[in-house]
Amino acid sequence: MSKLKGKDVPQEPNFQIRPPFSKKFKPGAVKELIATTLNDTLGGRLYDPNKVSNWSKSIADSVKSQVKTLGYDRYKIVVEVVIGEQRGEGVRMGSRCLWDSDTDNYASEVYMNDSLFCCTAVFGLYYY
């Protein structure tokens, strides 16, 4: 309540429904983080089915922590990592979720060498 000429006037709530432009999820910046992490983690490695699950967790945790440093305060960050053996076959990766095209976005990157491939996707979903 604020006072206006001796009367109590109720304050209007000021909820933020949309993020300001400077705080929107930016796929370009996130894509660079993903590419750097994939090159650092998987560069020069050969596919090893015993180590793939640890690599996936490490990449997902690293990417998520780096994306959080970009200042997306009210965003839920979801990271999906798929690593497989390179056999010359095609792979398709799909995802589905409830989406607001004004505020939500994603970034993805693919890393390949002679032995393995890695598809990584990062989704930024805005909390209302």
PASEBA-1860 file (N, C-alpha, C; in nm, 3 decimals):
! residues 128
1> MSKLKGKD> 0.084/-0.118/0.000/0.000/0.000/0.000/0.089/0.125/0.000 ~ 0.054/0.218/-0.082/0.125/0.347/-0.081/0.026/0.457/-0.043 ~ 0.080/0.564/0.005/-0.006/0.676/0.047/-0.009/0.780/-0.062 ~ -0.128/0.819/-0.100/-0.147/0.923/-0.201/-0.243/1.025/-0.141 ~ -0.191/1.139/-0.101/-0.270/1.247/-0.039/-0.351/1.194/0.079 ~ -0.284/1.114/0.164/-0.348/1.067/0.285/-0.434/0.944/0.269 ~ -0.446/0.890/0.148/-0.529/0.771/0.126/-0.438/0.652/0.094 ~ -0.480/0.534/0.140/-0.406/0.412/0.106/-0.451/0.365/-0.031
9> VPQEPNFQ> -0.356/0.354/-0.122/-0.385/0.308/-0.257/-0.318/0.173/-0.277 ~ -0.392/0.068/-0.315/-0.330/-0.063/-0.334/-0.233/-0.062/-0.453 ~ -0.122/-0.130/-0.436/-0.023/-0.142/-0.542/-0.066/-0.250/-0.641 ~ -0.046/-0.224/-0.768/-0.072/-0.324/-0.870/0.045/-0.423/-0.873 ~ 0.016/-0.552/-0.885/0.127/-0.647/-0.898/0.201/-0.627/-1.029 ~ 0.332/-0.646/-1.027/0.411/-0.629/-1.149/0.485/-0.758/-1.181 ~ 0.411/-0.856/-1.226/0.469/-0.984/-1.263/0.537/-0.974/-1.399 ~ 0.648/-1.041/-1.410/0.719/-1.043/-1.538/0.678/-1.169/-1.612
17> IRPPFSKK> 0.603/-1.151/-1.720/0.552/-1.265/-1.794/0.651/-1.310/-1.901 ~ 0.720/-1.220/-1.961/0.817/-1.250/-2.066/0.955/-1.202/-2.023 ~ 1.060/-1.271/-2.067/1.194/-1.222/-2.034/1.229/-1.099/-2.117 ~ 1.310/-1.008/-2.063/1.356/-0.897/-2.147/1.447/-0.952/-2.257 ~ 1.461/-0.876/-2.363/1.537/-0.924/-2.479/1.678/-0.967/-2.441 ~ 1.741/-0.895/-2.349/1.879/-0.927/-2.309/1.889/-1.060/-2.234 ~ 1.778/-1.108/-2.178/1.779/-1.231/-2.100/1.718/-1.350/-2.174 ~ 1.681/-1.333/-2.302/1.624/-1.445/-2.378/1.732/-1.548/-2.409
25> FKPGAVKE> 1.691/-1.673/-2.421/1.782/-1.783/-2.454/1.838/-1.760/-2.593 ~ 1.971/-1.755/-2.603/2.037/-1.728/-2.730/2.107/-1.854/-2.782 ~ 2.050/-1.917/-2.884/2.106/-2.043/-2.935/2.249/-2.032/-2.986 ~ 2.286/-1.919/-3.044/2.421/-1.903/-3.098/2.529/-1.915/-2.992 ~ 2.508/-1.846/-2.880/2.606/-1.851/-2.770/2.613/-1.990/-2.710 ~ 2.497/-2.054/-2.696/2.493/-2.189/-2.637/2.557/-2.290/-2.730 ~ 2.537/-2.273/-2.861/2.596/-2.365/-2.958/2.749/-2.361/-2.952 ~ 2.806/-2.244/-2.932/2.952/-2.232/-2.918/3.002/-2.306/-2.795
33> LIATTLND> 2.927/-2.295/-2.684/2.966/-2.368/-2.562/2.962/-2.519/-2.584 ~ 2.859/-2.565/-2.652/2.846/-2.708/-2.679/2.963/-2.756/-2.764 ~ 2.994/-2.683/-2.872/3.103/-2.724/-2.962/3.236/-2.730/-2.888 ~ 3.265/-2.630/-2.805/3.389/-2.629/-2.729/3.397/-2.747/-2.633 ~ 3.288/-2.774/-2.563/3.285/-2.886/-2.468/3.302/-3.019/-2.539 ~ 3.236/-3.037/-2.653/3.248/-3.164/-2.727/3.390/-3.184/-2.778 ~ 3.451/-3.079/-2.831/3.589/-3.091/-2.880/3.687/-3.122/-2.767 ~ 3.668/-3.056/-2.653/3.757/-3.080/-2.538/3.740/-3.220/-2.480
41> TLGGRLYD> 3.617/-3.268/-2.474/3.590/-3.396/-2.410/3.616/-3.515/-2.502 ~ 3.578/-3.503/-2.628/3.583/-3.619/-2.718/3.696/-3.613/-2.820 ~ 3.769/-3.506/-2.826/3.876/-3.493/-2.924/3.980/-3.603/-2.912 ~ 4.002/-3.678/-3.020/4.102/-3.783/-3.023/4.063/-3.913/-2.953 ~ 3.940/-3.925/-2.908/3.898/-4.048/-2.838/3.839/-4.148/-2.935 ~ 3.855/-4.275/-2.899/3.794/-4.384/-2.974/3.670/-4.433/-2.898 ~ 3.573/-4.483/-2.972/3.450/-4.532/-2.910/3.481/-4.647/-2.815 ~ 3.433/-4.636/-2.693/3.449/-4.742/-2.592/3.315/-4.754/-2.519
49> PNKVSNWS> 3.241/-4.862/-2.542/3.108/-4.875/-2.482/3.109/-4.871/-2.329 ~ 3.221/-4.901/-2.266/3.229/-4.897/-2.121/3.245/-4.755/-2.066 ~ 3.292/-4.663/-2.149/3.317/-4.526/-2.104/3.212/-4.426/-2.153 ~ 3.128/-4.468/-2.246/3.034/-4.376/-2.309/2.937/-4.314/-2.209 ~ 2.888/-4.390/-2.113/2.791/-4.334/-2.019/2.856/-4.226/-1.932 ~ 2.980/-4.246/-1.892/3.050/-4.143/-1.815/3.077/-4.018/-1.899 ~ 3.114/-4.038/-2.025/3.135/-3.924/-2.114/3.006/-3.845/-2.131 ~ 2.894/-3.914/-2.150/2.765/-3.847/-2.168/2.729/-3.763/-2.046
57> KSIADSVK> 2.745/-3.821/-1.928/2.714/-3.748/-1.804/2.806/-3.628/-1.788 ~ 2.933/-3.647/-1.817/3.030/-3.540/-1.804/2.997/-3.424/-1.899 ~ 2.965/-3.457/-2.024/2.931/-3.354/-2.122/2.805/-3.281/-2.080 ~ 2.702/-3.355/-2.039/2.575/-3.292/-2.000/2.595/-3.200/-1.879 ~ 2.668/-3.245/-1.779/2.691/-3.162/-1.661/2.773/-3.038/-1.694 ~ 2.875/-3.055/-1.775/2.961/-2.943/-1.812/2.884/-2.839/-1.893 ~ 2.809/-2.884/-1.993/2.731/-2.791/-2.076/2.627/-2.718/-1.991 ~ 2.558/-2.791/-1.905/2.454/-2.729/-1.823/2.513/-2.622/-1.730
65> SQVKTLGY> 2.626/-2.652/-1.667/2.686/-2.553/-1.577/2.736/-2.431/-1.653 ~ 2.788/-2.450/-1.773/2.834/-2.337/-1.853/2.718/-2.252/-1.902 ~ 2.608/-2.316/-1.942/2.491/-2.241/-1.988/2.433/-2.158/-1.873 ~ 2.434/-2.213/-1.752/2.382/-2.139/-1.638/2.461/-2.012/-1.609 ~ 2.589/-2.010/-1.646/2.670/-1.890/-1.623/2.635/-1.777/-1.720 ~ 2.557/-1.807/-1.824/2.517/-1.704/-1.921/2.406/-1.614/-1.869 ~ 2.347/-1.647/-1.754/2.249/-1.558/-1.692/2.105/-1.582/-1.730 ~ 2.070/-1.702/-1.767/1.930/-1.735/-1.796/1.861/-1.773/-1.666
73> DRYKIVVE> 1.828/-1.670/-1.586/1.781/-1.691/-1.449/1.652/-1.770/-1.439 ~ 1.554/-1.739/-1.518/1.423/-1.803/-1.504/1.402/-1.910/-1.610 ~ 1.509/-1.970/-1.657/1.500/-2.076/-1.757/1.531/-2.211/-1.695 ~ 1.455/-2.310/-1.734/1.486/-2.449/-1.702/1.576/-2.496/-1.816 ~ 1.695/-2.543/-1.783/1.790/-2.589/-1.883/1.789/-2.742/-1.885 ~ 1.763/-2.799/-2.002/1.760/-2.944/-2.021/1.866/-2.978/-2.125 ~ 1.954/-3.072/-2.092/2.062/-3.113/-2.184/2.044/-3.259/-2.218 ~ 2.047/-3.290/-2.347/2.035/-3.428/-2.396/2.161/-3.461/-2.476
81> VVIGEQRG> 2.227/-3.571/-2.439/2.350/-3.613/-2.506/2.335/-3.757/-2.553 ~ 2.365/-3.781/-2.679/2.362/-3.916/-2.736/2.498/-3.942/-2.800 ~ 2.565/-4.050/-2.756/2.693/-4.089/-2.814/2.679/-4.229/-2.871 ~ 2.728/-4.248/-2.993/2.720/-4.379/-3.056/2.844/-4.410/-3.137 ~ 2.855/-4.535/-3.178/2.970/-4.577/-3.258/2.948/-4.539/-3.403 ~ 3.053/-4.489/-3.464/3.048/-4.449/-3.604/3.061/-4.573/-3.692 ~ 2.953/-4.607/-3.762/2.954/-4.724/-3.851/2.912/-4.686/-3.993 ~ 2.901/-4.558/-4.019/2.862/-4.514/-4.152/2.712/-4.518/-4.175
89> EGVRMGSR> 2.634/-4.537/-4.069/2.489/-4.540/-4.080/2.432/-4.404/-4.040 ~ 2.315/-4.373/-4.087/2.250/-4.248/-4.051/2.180/-4.260/-3.916 ~ 2.169/-4.148/-3.847/2.101/-4.143/-3.717/2.011/-4.021/-3.716 ~ 1.892/-4.038/-3.665/1.800/-3.926/-3.647/1.764/-3.915/-3.500 ~ 1.762/-3.794/-3.450/1.731/-3.770/-3.310/1.613/-3.674/-3.304 ~ 1.513/-3.707/-3.225/1.396/-3.621/-3.214/1.358/-3.600/-3.069 ~ 1.292/-3.489/-3.042/1.245/-3.457/-2.907/1.110/-3.388/-2.918 ~ 1.034/-3.397/-2.810/0.903/-3.333/-2.808/0.877/-3.277/-2.669
97> CLWDSDTD> 0.823/-3.156/-2.663/0.785/-3.098/-2.535/0.685/-2.985/-2.558 ~ 0.623/-2.941/-2.450/0.532/-2.827/-2.456/0.617/-2.702/-2.474 ~ 0.583/-2.617/-2.569/0.675/-2.514/-2.615/0.604/-2.381/-2.631 ~ 0.668/-2.273/-2.587/0.622/-2.137/-2.614/0.724/-2.074/-2.708 ~ 0.686/-2.054/-2.832/0.782/-2.008/-2.933/0.833/-1.867/-2.907 ~ 0.765/-1.789/-2.821/0.813/-1.654/-2.790/0.930/-1.654/-2.692 ~ 0.933/-1.751/-2.600/1.034/-1.748/-2.495/1.129/-1.867/-2.496 ~ 1.083/-1.983/-2.541/1.163/-2.105/-2.536/1.244/-2.122/-2.664
105> NYASEVYM> 1.359/-2.189/-2.650/1.443/-2.212/-2.767/1.537/-2.328/-2.739 ~ 1.616/-2.365/-2.838/1.712/-2.474/-2.821/1.834/-2.450/-2.906 ~ 1.942/-2.519/-2.874/2.064/-2.519/-2.953/2.113/-2.662/-2.960 ~ 2.168/-2.700/-3.073/2.221/-2.837/-3.087/2.350/-2.834/-3.166 ~ 2.428/-2.938/-3.144/2.558/-2.950/-3.211/2.589/-3.098/-3.228 ~ 2.657/-3.132/-3.337/2.698/-3.270/-3.363/2.849/-3.275/-3.374 ~ 2.909/-3.372/-3.306/3.053/-3.395/-3.313/3.073/-3.533/-3.373 ~ 3.165/-3.544/-3.469/3.195/-3.675/-3.529/3.345/-3.689/-3.551
113> NDSLFCCT> 3.394/-3.810/-3.529/3.528/-3.846/-3.573/3.518/-3.983/-3.638 ~ 3.629/-4.048/-3.666/3.625/-4.178/-3.735/3.566/-4.289/-3.651 ~ 3.562/-4.272/-3.520/3.521/-4.377/-3.430/3.382/-4.357/-3.368 ~ 3.341/-4.231/-3.345/3.216/-4.206/-3.273/3.146/-4.081/-3.323 ~ 3.019/-4.068/-3.283/2.943/-3.945/-3.307/2.877/-3.906/-3.176 ~ 2.850/-3.778/-3.162/2.782/-3.728/-3.043/2.685/-3.617/-3.085 ~ 2.558/-3.636/-3.052/2.456/-3.535/-3.076/2.418/-3.475/-2.941 ~ 2.429/-3.345/-2.928/2.396/-3.278/-2.802/2.295/-3.168/-2.830
121> AVFGLYYY> 2.189/-3.166/-2.751/2.086/-3.063/-2.762/2.063/-2.999/-2.625 ~ 2.050/-2.867/-2.623/2.022/-2.793/-2.501/1.893/-2.716/-2.522 ~ 1.797/-2.737/-2.432/1.668/-2.670/-2.439/1.659/-2.568/-2.326 ~ 1.616/-2.447/-2.359/1.592/-2.344/-2.259/1.443/-2.315/-2.253 ~ 1.381/-2.353/-2.141/1.236/-2.338/-2.124/1.210/-2.235/-2.015 ~ 1.137/-2.130/-2.049/1.115/-2.018/-1.958/1.010/-2.051/-1.853 ~ 1.042/-2.020/-1.726/0.948/-2.035/-1.615/0.859/-1.911/-1.609 ~ 0.729/-1.930/-1.607/0.636/-1.818/-1.592/0.607/-1.794/-1.447
END
